[in-house]
Amino acid sequence: MKRLTLVFPLALVVVLIVSTVSLLAVAQQRAASASTQPQQAQETQKQRSVNTPETGAPDDPLFGLPPLPPGKVSLIGGTVQKIDRVRNRVGVKTFGDGKTMNFSFDERTHIFRDGVETTERGIQKGDRVYVDSMLDGPKLFARNVRVVTNLTPADARGQIMNYDARNGWMTVRDDLSSAPVSFRITKETQVKSASANSAVDLVPGSLVAVRFSPERARRGVAREVTVLAVPGSTFTFAGKVRHLDLRSGTLAIENQSDNKTYEIRFRPGLVSDEVTVGSDVTIAATFNGNAYEAKDVAVHTAARQ
């Protein structure tokens, strides 16, 4: 009986010791968990700040692309000479001078084919393209690439190289392909011009738009010839400046009357410091047979205010 009396208090002491140790372990575990929660929250917040687009940073700090660099955007048109989808490069033979310019592209580039956004697979060799280009370090970067396959109302548009009025043969250097296009002008061909005697304006150097007969048998016959500009004629352009290069003395204006962009040359000192990209201007220019030369450039007062 005495032995049972001694064993019971000893067992009670052991139970109390085990319970106390368990409670201390649980308290230590809770304290450690509470101390690591703020650190985990900070790490999670850091990870979110890297991955979320609201911070302006790339999605991946190692492989993400940087934002587009600030700078002027130049519109360049031409035909695709080569496309390298491994190194993400496209070579474009520009309209006019026929030089080949290489542009790089990546996921930041927007590519459109006849107005529908697509991928680089939508660019094929021989396509007519218009590239919104800008400098990205030492290379030219294509911000937007627009592939145009639909024919415009004018089947040919360019400058008259030669015209034989006796035989009715005319050769025009097409602006799109930079290649000469030869065709016939007959008595049925309609010649439109701003002057009273439109036939006089069909001289080498004049800019014309030509529409051919839809009949395949008469494809080489011009149905309509519209004289756009004659050497020595004066034009007035009004609209926004889309490109400005003071070094080369050229600017591009989006004309409001026909929604087309024209490249105009100007002499040093003619364009004031108030003229920038996006300015609303009115330009009086003369066509010299090769290009439009600005005689006066005026900034709209309302636009400045």
C-alpha positions in Angstrom: 0.0 0.0 0.0 2.8 2.3 0.8 4.4 1.5 -2.6 1.2 2.6 -4.4 1.1 5.8 -2.4 4.7 6.7 -3.5 4.2 5.7 -7.2 1.1 7.9 -7.7 2.7 11.2 -6.8 5.8 10.3 -8.9 3.6 9.6 -12.0 1.8 12.9 -11.5 5.1 14.8 -11.4 6.2 13.1 -14.7 2.9 14.1 -16.4 3.3 17.7 -15.3 6.9 17.8 -16.6 5.9 16.4 -20.0 3.0 18.8 -20.3 5.2 21.8 -19.5 7.8 20.8 -22.1 5.1 20.4 -24.7 3.6 23.8 -24.0 7.1 25.4 -24.2 7.7 23.7 -27.6 4.4 24.9 -29.0 5.1 28.5 -27.8 8.5 28.5 -29.4 7.1 27.2 -32.7 4.5 29.9 -32.7 7.1 32.6 -32.0 9.3 31.4 -34.8 6.4 31.3 -37.2 5.4 34.9 -36.2 8.9 36.1 -36.8 9.2 34.6 -40.3 5.8 35.9 -41.6 7.0 39.5 -42.1 10.1 38.3 -43.9 8.0 36.0 -46.1 5.6 38.9 -46.8 8.6 41.1 -47.8 10.0 38.5 -50.1 6.5 38.0 -51.7 6.1 41.8 -52.2 9.5 41.9 -53.8 8.7 39.1 -56.1 5.4 40.8 -57.1 7.2 44.1 -57.7 9.4 42.3 -60.2 6.6 40.4 -62.0 3.8 42.9 -62.1 3.6 45.2 -65.1 2.4 48.1 -63.0 6.0 48.9 -62.0 7.0 49.3 -65.7 9.7 46.5 -65.3 9.9 43.5 -67.5 8.0 40.3 -66.5 11.3 38.4 -66.2 14.3 40.3 -64.7 16.7 38.0 -66.6 15.0 37.5 -70.0 12.4 40.2 -70.1 12.6 42.9 -72.8 13.1 46.6 -71.8 10.5 49.2 -72.8 10.8 50.9 -76.1 13.5 53.7 -76.1 12.3 57.3 -76.4 13.1 59.0 -79.7 11.8 60.0 -83.1 10.0 57.5 -85.3 10.6 57.5 -89.1 8.2 56.0 -91.6 10.1 54.0 -94.3 8.4 52.1 -97.1 9.8 49.5 -99.5 9.8 45.8 -100.5 11.0 42.9 -98.4 14.3 41.6 -99.8 15.0 39.0 -97.0 13.6 37.9 -93.7 15.7 36.2 -91.0 13.4 34.7 -88.4 16.3 33.3 -86.4 18.1 36.6 -85.7 14.8 38.6 -86.0 15.9 40.8 -88.9 14.1 42.0 -92.0 15.8 43.7 -95.0 13.8 46.2 -96.9 14.6 47.8 -100.2 13.4 51.3 -99.8 11.2 53.2 -102.3 13.0 55.9 -104.3 16.7 55.3 -103.7 16.5 51.5 -103.8 18.8 51.1 -100.8 18.4 48.0 -98.5 17.9 48.8 -94.9 18.0 46.2 -92.1 15.6 46.4 -89.2 15.5 44.3 -86.1 12.2 43.2 -84.5 11.1 41.3 -81.3 8.0 40.8 -79.2 7.6 44.6 -78.8 7.0 44.9 -82.6 3.5 45.1 -83.9 3.0 43.5 -87.3 -0.1 44.1 -89.4 -1.0 42.4 -92.7 -3.7 44.4 -94.6 -4.7 45.9 -91.3 -4.9 42.6 -89.3 -2.3 42.1 -86.6 -0.2 39.0 -87.1 3.2 37.6 -86.3 6.5 37.7 -88.2 5.1 34.8 -90.2 3.0 37.4 -91.9 6.0 39.0 -93.5 7.1 37.3 -96.8 9.8 38.1 -99.3 8.6 40.5 -101.9 5.9 42.1 -99.7 5.3 45.8 -99.8 5.8 47.1 -96.3 5.8 50.3 -94.3 8.0 50.4 -91.2 7.8 52.7 -88.3 11.5 52.7 -87.3 13.5 54.1 -84.5 17.0 53.9 -83.1 17.5 51.3 -80.4 21.2 51.7 -79.6 23.3 51.2 -82.7 20.6 49.3 -84.6 17.4 50.2 -86.4 14.3 48.8 -84.6 11.0 48.2 -86.2 8.3 49.5 -83.9 5.4 48.7 -86.4 5.5 46.8 -89.6 2.5 47.2 -92.0 2.3 44.7 -94.9 0.1 45.9 -97.8 -1.1 43.4 -100.4 -4.4 45.0 -101.5 -4.1 47.0 -104.7 -4.8 50.7 -104.4 -7.1 52.5 -106.9 -4.0 53.6 -108.8 -2.2 50.6 -110.4 0.9 52.7 -110.8 2.1 55.9 -109.2 5.4 57.6 -109.8 7.4 60.0 -112.0 7.3 60.1 -115.8 10.7 59.0 -117.2 9.8 59.1 -120.9 6.8 59.9 -123.0 6.5 59.4 -126.8 3.4 61.3 -127.7 3.5 60.2 -131.4 3.4 56.4 -130.6 1.6 56.9 -127.2 4.2 55.0 -125.1 4.9 56.2 -121.6 7.4 55.0 -119.0 6.8 55.7 -115.3 9.1 54.8 -112.4 6.8 53.3 -109.9 7.2 54.6 -106.3 6.4 51.2 -104.8 8.7 48.9 -106.7 11.2 51.6 -107.9 11.0 49.8 -111.3 10.0 51.3 -114.6 6.5 50.6 -115.9 5.7 51.0 -119.6 2.2 51.3 -121.0 0.3 52.9 -123.9 -1.9 56.0 -123.9 -4.7 55.9 -126.5 -7.4 58.3 -127.5 -9.7 56.5 -125.0 -7.3 57.3 -122.1 -8.6 60.0 -119.8 -5.9 62.5 -118.8 -6.8 64.6 -115.7 -4.8 67.6 -114.6 -5.3 70.9 -112.8 -4.3 72.9 -115.9 -6.6 73.5 -118.9 -4.3 71.6 -121.3 -3.6 68.4 -119.5 -1.6 66.9 -122.4 1.1 69.6 -121.9 1.6 68.3 -118.3 2.7 64.9 -119.5 6.4 65.7 -119.5 9.4 63.9 -117.9 9.6 64.7 -114.2 5.8 65.0 -113.7 4.2 62.9 -111.0 1.3 60.8 -112.2 -1.2 58.2 -111.0 -2.2 55.6 -113.6 -5.1 53.2 -113.7 -5.1 50.4 -116.2 -7.9 48.7 -117.9 -9.4 45.8 -115.9 -9.4 43.7 -119.1 -6.4 41.3 -119.2 -6.1 41.8 -123.0 -5.7 45.6 -122.5 -3.6 45.5 -119.4 -0.8 47.5 -121.0 -3.2 50.3 -121.9 -3.8 53.2 -119.4 -7.5 53.8 -118.8 -6.8 57.0 -116.7 -3.8 59.2 -116.0 -4.0 61.8 -113.3 -1.2 64.4 -113.2 -0.3 65.0 -109.5 2.5 67.5 -109.9 4.4 69.2 -112.7 7.9 70.6 -112.3 7.7 74.2 -111.2 4.2 74.0 -109.8 3.4 75.3 -106.3 1.5 73.4 -103.6 0.2 74.2 -100.2 0.3 71.5 -97.5 -1.5 71.8 -94.1 -1.3 69.2 -91.3 0.8 67.7 -88.6 4.6 67.2 -88.8 5.3 63.5 -88.5 9.0 63.5 -89.0 11.7 66.2 -88.7 15.4 65.9 -89.5 17.2 69.2 -89.2 20.5 67.7 -90.2 19.3 66.5 -93.7 16.7 69.3 -94.0 13.7 67.1 -94.5 10.3 66.8 -92.8 7.2 64.7 -93.4 3.8 66.3 -93.2 0.4 64.4 -93.0 -1.7 66.5 -95.4 -5.2 67.1 -94.2 -6.8 67.4 -97.6 -5.9 63.9 -98.8 -4.7 62.2 -95.6 -1.4 61.4 -97.3 2.2 62.0 -96.0 4.6 64.0 -98.1 8.3 64.5 -97.6 9.4 68.1 -98.1 12.9 69.5 -98.1 13.8 72.9 -96.6 16.9 75.1 -96.5 18.7 75.8 -93.3 17.1 78.5 -91.1 13.6 78.2 -92.8 12.2 76.1 -90.0 12.0 77.8 -86.6 12.5 76.2 -83.2 8.7 76.2 -82.8 8.3 73.4 -85.3 8.5 70.0 -83.7 7.1 66.6 -84.4 3.3 66.9 -83.9 3.1 70.6 -84.8 0.3 71.9 -87.0 1.9 73.7 -89.8 1.1 75.2 -93.3 3.8 74.8 -95.9 4.1 76.4 -99.3 6.3 74.2 -101.5 7.4 74.0 -105.1 7.9 70.7 -107.0 11.3 70.8 -108.8 10.9 67.5 -110.6 12.7 65.5 -107.9 11.2 66.6 -104.6 9.1 69.2 -102.9 11.0 72.3 -101.7 9.6 74.4 -98.9 9.4 78.1 -99.6 7.6 79.0 -96.3 6.7 77.1 -93.1 4.2 78.6 -90.7 3.1 77.2 -87.4 -0.6 77.6 -86.6 -1.1 80.1 -83.8 -4.1 78.2 -82.3 -2.1 75.0 -82.1 0.7 76.8 -80.2 -1.7 78.3 -77.7 
